[in-house]
Amino acid sequence: MWDIVRESALGQLLRLFSVRGGLSYPEETQDFKLPSTYNSDIDNGENSSRSSIREPEKTNEQDANEANDSADVEAAPTVLHPYTSRDQSLARTHTITSADGIEAEEIVPTRTSDGLILVTWYCPNDPANPQNWSSGKKLFVTAQICIYTFSVYIGSSLYVASIPDVMELFGVGEVTAALGLALYVLAYGIGPILFSPMSEIPLMGRNLIYIVSYLIFVALCVATSLVDNFAGLLVLRFLLGFFGSPCLATGGASFGDMYAPYKMPYVIAFWAGGATLGPALGPVISGFAVSAKGWRWSSWELLWLSSPILLVLAIFLPETSHDAILLRRARRLRQRTSRRDLKSQSEIDMANLTLRQIAQEALIKPWQINVLDPAVLFTTIYTALVYGIFYSFFESFPLVYPVIYGFNLGETGLPFLVVLVALGICLCGYCAYFYYHAEPAMRNQPGFGSPEARLVPGLYASFLVPVGCFLFAWTTRRSVHWMASVIGVGLNMCGTFTVMQCMFLYLPFTYPKYSASLFAANDLARSSFAAGAILFSRPMFITLTVPGGVSLLGGLTVVCIGGIFMLYFYGAAMRARSRFAVG
């Protein structure tokens, strides 16, 4: 437990003020001995290694693929993506025997041509390596990130129940009042463009970005609850989405720090499930409270949810970034040994990193790939479309259930509970597919198999998206029970969730070098289209009627069915002609 607190924001703050106690690292204890492999007079045969090349170490969760992959890994360049550890290449180890005859392995650090020794993990099962954490510790950290993500996503739709009161109080129309939702969604798509590159800077790590931004988020919840003018409300809603966004972009990277690649589909599925459930539960939670207490209660509820989460994160969320952990270790070793030749790879990388390179990778490269690579462009368009349809339901429900079926404000949000049922069914089916079929295949194939294999569940789920839209559209009438349209929403969500998961698994395995930037660009595209859908949906539904407007959106997803099948059958050929793809 103390190691978790030590790596948390609170632990690092206490250490900054020289409050140590149980917060000391092994390098700071009196009985610590520097591993013999770090002796400067030992030559590991790699003195010619270039300091700009990273040579990470194998961890104890990567043994399953060692036999099949060793030749490929040694021959291929080190290419990383958010769903894999930074410790993918095979490490050279050194067996030592202590005075009492006990043998142990130590990882041999790389020595560069200019005499530097790259600080790395001490041994293959180094407890400081997040890949080696116990299952309980990983689950505890995972749960914190998931509930953090849930709190940010639910903040978008909690506002929905307040729209009628906002219209009356500030004298604005329905579309204008909906800006409070649209700007929040747009902002959490813009935020990752800034926060994703920042979280990869070892000096900052992931935790600093998480805690500082979420602290601002909580403070903005207070301001939003007290604001008394419409312009101020819109500005605060935008800032809420912006400062809540780091978990949406960096959460996957945090999981990749801890889990082996073949475990990531399960973790990402549950994380994305919480992210999807958040907006669906927002109207349910705020509907009855707002109808009884007024529009400000949606903001107060967000404050009451996020404040305890912030406290837990500050005390118990440890740093997971490998680069940040090793950078801090290198600093402690230099302080302990007074040796200037001990440095982490990230320190060398940062010395050669320029602002232009960061901007190129984060702002220009993902859009360049989208323009030049049809496979990436399709994934961006498809995920943006289905995500926008999901948010269009927030505009169609008030035109259906109160008007046709006589639901009150609180009851109008209840049909969103079908999303909970849909996610339960999807998660069970999705995880069962990976456990019994996909994971064994991934373990036994070099490079974890073909990237197109990740699309298989999406091939079937793609039919559910338009079927759900059409069922919802064609049953919203007084002569048909309201449950029929709710089932349509559930089918749509089953398809949407599964398709998006398949796309998120496809991208990093196909474009590993640029995956972080591609995910940020995909997030921005999804959020931008969803924000637009919030604003254009109501006028469209009023003009075309709800059945006509939803049928139009469903028809667009029918076209995408052909696209995902083409991607599955011809994706490998397209990748062969792409100058960006790897493998």
N, C-alpha and C positions, 0 to 999 in steps of 0.2 A: 504493500500500500504506500509506503514512504517513497518508493521510486516513482510512483505515479504522481504524487504530490510534488516531488522534487522537480519533475519535468513540466509541471503545470505552470500557468501564468503566475499563480500565487507563490509557488515554490521559487521560481526564478526571481520574483520581486523580493522575497525574503532574503534570498542569497545576495541580491544586489545591495541590501543593507546589512550584509555580513551576519545574517541570522542563519546559522548552519544546523547544528544539532544532527538530527537524522536526515538532513538534506544534503549531506556531503556525498561526493562521487568517490568511487574506489581510488581514483588517482590522487585524492586529497587525504587519504588515510595514511597513517604512519607505516602500516605493514604492506603498502603497495610496492610491487616490484615491476619495473618495466620489462615486458617480454624480451627474451634474449634475441629474438629476431629483429629487434629495433636497434641493436648495437651497431654503431656506425662503422665498425671495422669488419662487419660480416658482408660478404658479397654474394648476392643471390643470383648472379648471372644475368642481371637485367640492367646493368649500369647504362646501357645505351637507350633505355626507355625514354621516350619524350615526355616532358612534363605536361603537355597538353592532352595526352591520351589517358582516358579513364580506364582502369582495369579493376572493376568491382569483383566482389567475392561471392562464391556460392554459399547459400544458406541451407539450413537443415530441412526446408520444405521443397527443395528443388531436386531431390535425389531421384524422384520418379522418372524424370525425363533425361537423366544423365547418360544412360546407355545409348539412347537413340540420337541424342542431340550433340554429343561432345564434338564430333568432327565438324558439324555445321557451325557450332558456336565459336570454335577456335578459328574457323576460316572466315566467318562473317564479321562485319564491323559491329561494334556495340551500339545497338539501336534501342531506345527506350520509349515506353508509352505509359500513360497513366494507370493502366491496369496490370502493370508488371513491376516487380521489384527492380531496384537499381543494382541488384547483386545477381546478375544473370550469367556472367562468364565464370569459368572454372578457376578456383583459387589454388595457388600453390601453398601447401601446408608443410609444417615442420614438426616432427614428433620429438618431444622432449621427455626425459625421464627424471623425476625428482629424486631427492635423496632417499626417500622411503620406497623407491621402486615403482611409483605410479606413473604411467605414461599418459601424456596428453598432447593434443595437437594445437599448434599455433599457426595462424595465417602469416605467411611471409609477406611483408609489405613491399611495395614496388619502390625501387630506387631510381631516381631520374639522372639524366646525364649531367645535370648541374649540382649533383650531390644531395638533393632533397630526398627525405624518406616520407612516403605518403602514408599518413595515419589512416588505418582502416580498422576493421573489427579484429579483436585479439584472437578469436578462434571461430570455427564454423558455427558453434552454438552460443556465441556471445550474447548474453542477456540484454545488452543495450540495443541490439538489432531488433527493430519491431517485427521482423519476420520470425524471430525466435520467441516472441512473447507467448505466454500460455494462452490457451483457448479462452479461458475466463477473462483474462485481461483484454484480449482482442475484442471479445463480445461487449465488454464494458465500454471500451472506447467507441466501438461501432454504434452502440446504442445512444451514446451522447451525440454523435454526429447526426444520427438519424432524427432524434428528437429536436435537435437544433434546426435541421433542414425543415422538418415538419412545421416548426413555429414560424419560419419565414414564409413558407408557402401558404399557410393558413391565413397569414396576415393580408394576403391579397384579397381573398373573398369574404373575410369578416366584414368588409366595408359594404358588401352588396346589400345587406339588410338596411343600411343607413341611407341608401340612395333616395328613397321617397322623402325622408325627413330633410335631407340636404337640399333637395329640390324646393321644398316648401320654405325652409328657413332662409336660404340664400337667393331664392327667386330665379333659379336656373332651370333649363330644360333637362330632359332625360339623358340625351347624349352628352351634354356638358357635365352633368352630375356623374356620369359613368367615367369621366376622366380620372376620378380618384382611383378607380380600379385599373384603368388602362395605363396610367403613368407608373403605377407600382410595378405592373408586369413588365413594362418597357424597361424600367430602371434595373430590375434584376437580370435583364439580358445585357445591359450596358456594363454593369459592374464587373463581370468577369474579365472583360477586355483589359481592365486595369489590375484587378486583384490576382488573376491567374499568374501573370509574370512575376508579380511581387512575391507570391507565395513560394516561388522557385528560387528566390534569392536566399542563400544559406544564412546570411547575417540576420534575416528576419524570420525565416522558417514559416511554418503554417500557423502555429498557435498565436503569434503576435497579430497576424492578420485577422484570425478568427475573433480573438477577444476584443481588440480595439474596435473593430467594425461593429461587433455585436453590442458592445457597450454604448456606442453611438446610437445604434438601433433602438435599444431600450430607452435611452434618453429622448429620442424622437417620439417614442410611443407616448410619453408624458406630454410633450408639446402638442402632438396631434389630438390628444384627449381634451386639451384646453384651448385650442385655437378657436377664434371667433370670426374669421373671415374666410371666404371661399378661396381666394388666391393663396392665402397661407396654407389652407388645407391641402391644396393640390401640390404645392412645393414640398410640404412635409411628407405627403404620400410618395412622391417621387424619391425623396431622400431615404425614406424607409426601405423601399425596394432596393435602392443602390447599396446601402450599407448592410442590408441583409444578404446580399448576393454571394459573398465569398464561399459559404458552404455549398452553394449550388454548383460552383465551378471546381472547387478544390476538394470537396468531399471524396470524389472518386480517386483523386491522387492520394489522399490520406489512407484510403482502403488499400490502394496499390502498395503503399509503404509496408502494410502489415500482412497481406495475404498473397499466396502463390497465385499465378494466373488462372489455374483451373478452378480456383475457389471464388474468383471474382464474380462470375455470373450470379451466384447466389446472393452475395453481399450487395451487389449493385441492384439486383431485383428488389430486395427488401428496402433498400435506401430509396429507390425510385418509387416503390409502393407508398412509402410515407410521404414523399413529395407529391404524389398524385392524390393521395387521400386528403392532404391539407386543404387545398382549394375546395374539395367536395364537401368537407365538414364545416367550412366557414359559415355558409348560410344557415346550416342547421344549428350551430352553436350561438350565432348572434341574432337569429331571427326572433326568437321569443323574448330575449333580453332587450333588444332594441324596441320592439313593439310595446314593451312595458315601461322601459326607463329612458328611451330617447336615443338619438343617433350616436352620441358620444360613447355609449357603452361598448360598441364594437372595438373602439380604440383602447378602452380600459381593459377589455378582455385580453387583447393582445399584450398589454403590459403585464397583466397578472400571469399570463403564460410564459412570457419571455424572461421576466426577472428571475424566477427560480432557476431557469435553465442557464442563464448567465452565471449565476452563483456556482452551480455545479461545474460548468465548463472551466471557470476560473480556478477551481480547486482541484479538479480531477481529470482534466483533459491533458494528456502528455503530448509532447512534441513527437511527431512521427517521421518527419523529413530526415532521411538518411544523411543528406549533405549537411543539414544543420547540426545533427547529433555529432557527426564526425568532426565538424569544424570546432565545436565546443570542446570535444575531446583533445583535439590538437592544441588548442590554447592551454588547456589544463596541463598537458604533458610538457609544453614549453615552459610553463611556470614552475612545474615540479622539477624538471631536469636542467633548466637553463640552456637547453639545446635549441638553436635557431633552425636546425635542419629538419625538424618535425613539422610537417604541414599536411593539411587535408587537401584532397584533389579539388574541392570546391573553392578553396582559397586561391589556388592557381587559376582555376577557371574564371573567377571573378576578376582577377587582375587583367585578364585578356578580354573581358566582356565590355562592350560599348553600348551606349544608349541607342545608337542606330541599329545595332543587331537586335536588341530587344524589340524595338518598334517594328523592324522588318518581320520578325517571327510572329509577333502578336497581332499586328494591324494589317499587314500587307499580304503575307504569305497565305493565310487561310482563304482570303477572297480570290487570290490568284489561282489557287488550286480549284476553287469552286467554279471559276470561269473556264478553266482549261480542262478540267476532268469531269466528264458527264456523270460518273458514278457518285462522286462526292456531291455534285450539284443535285442529283436526284434525292440523295438521303437528306439534304438540307430542305428541299422543297416538300418532300413527303412528311418529314417530322414537323415542319412548320404548319402544314395544312391540318394534320390530325390534332395538333396542339391547339390551333386556332379554333377548330370545331368544338373542342372540349370547352374552351372559354366562351364560345357563342351560346352554350347552354345557359349561362348566367343571364343572358339577355332574352332567351326564348321562354324560360320557365315562367317569368312574371306575365308573359302574354298567353300562357296556356293554363296553368293550374289555378290562379285566382279568377281568371276570366271565364274559362270553360267549366271548371270543376268547383269553383267557389272556395278555394283554399284561402286562409288568412296568411299574414306575413310570415308567421312562424312555420306554418304548415307548408308553405311554398318551398322551403328549403329541404323538407324531408325527403323528396324523391332523390336527392343527391346521396342518400344512404345506400342506394343501389350500387354506388361506386365501391363501397366497402365490401359488398358481396362479390362484385366482379373481381376486385383485386384478390380476394381470398381464393377464388376459383383459379385465377390466372397464376398466382404465385405457386399454388400446389401443382398445377399442371406444368408450369415452366421449370420449376425446380426438379420435378420428377423426370422430365425429359433430359435435363442436364445430368442428373445423377445416374440414371440407368443407361443413357445412350451417349450423350455428348462428352461427358467427362472422361469415360474410358477411352473414347476415340481421341480426345485431346492428349491424354497421357501417352498414348502409343504411337503418335504421329510426330514427325519432326516439325518444329515450329507450331505445335498444337493444331495441326491440320489446316485445311483450306479456309481462308476468311469467309468464303461464300457459304460454308457449312453452318455458320452462325445464323444464316437467314432462314433456315428451314422452318422454325415455328412461325416466323412472320409470313411465310407463304400461305399458310392456312388462316392465320389471324387477319390477313389483309381483307378477306371476304367479310369478316364480321363488322368492319368499320362502315361500309356502305349499307349493309343489311340493318345494322342498328340505326343508322340515320333514317333510312326509309321507313322502318317500323315506327320510329318516333314520329316522323312527319305524317304518316298516313293514318295514325290512330288517335291523333289529337282532335277528337270531336266528341260531342256530348253522347252520341250513340255508342261509343266504345269506352269501356272502363279505363280509368286513368292508369291502372297497373300495366296495361299493354304498352303504353308509351314509355313507362319506366323501364320495362324489360328491354325496350329498344336502346335506351341510354346505357343499360348494363352491357348489352352486346357490343355497342360501340366502344365502351371503355375497355372491354376485354381485348378487342382488336387493337385499339390505340396503344394500350400498355405493352402488349406483346411485340407489336411492330417497332415501337421505339426502343425496347430493350434489344431487339435484334440489330437495329441500326447502330446502337451505342456499342455493341460488341463487334460489329463489322468494321467500323472505322479504325479503331486503334490497331487491329491486327493487320489491316491493309496499308495504312499510312502511319506507321509507328513514329517516324521521325517528326512528323508535324501534327500528331494527334492532339496535343494540348491546345494548340492554336485552332485546330479544326473544331474541337468541342466548344471552345469559347465562341467561335463564329456561328456554330450551329445553335448555341444557346441564344445568341443575339437575334438570329433569324427567327427562331421559334417565338421568342418573346415579342419581337417587333410585329410579327403577323398576328399573334394572339392579342396584342394591344390594339391593333387595327381592327381585328374581328369584334372586339368589345364595342368599338365605336360604330362600325358599319352594320353590325348584325341587326340591331333594333330597327333602323330605317329600312333595311332590306326585308326584315320580317313583316314590317307594317305594309310595305309596298307589295311584296310577293305573297304575303301571308306566311305563317310559320311552316305549313306543309310545303309551300313552294320554295321558300328560302333554304330549309334544311335539305330538301330534295336536291337543290342545286349543289350544295356543299357535298352531299353524298355522291352525286354524280362525278364530281372531281376526284373523289377517292377511288371510284371505279377505274378511272384511267391509270391511277397509281398501281393498281393490281398488276397490270401488264408490265409496269416499270420494275416492280420488285422481282417478278419472274425473269425478266430480261437480265437484271442484275445477278440473279442466282446462276443462270445458265451461261451468260456471256461476260460476267465480271472478271474472270481470270484473263480473258482475251483483252479486255479494256485495260486491265492493270499492266499487261505486258507492253502496251503502247504508251503507258503513262511515264513521264519523267519524274514523277513524285513518288509513286508507289514503290514498296520494297517487297520483293518476293512474289 
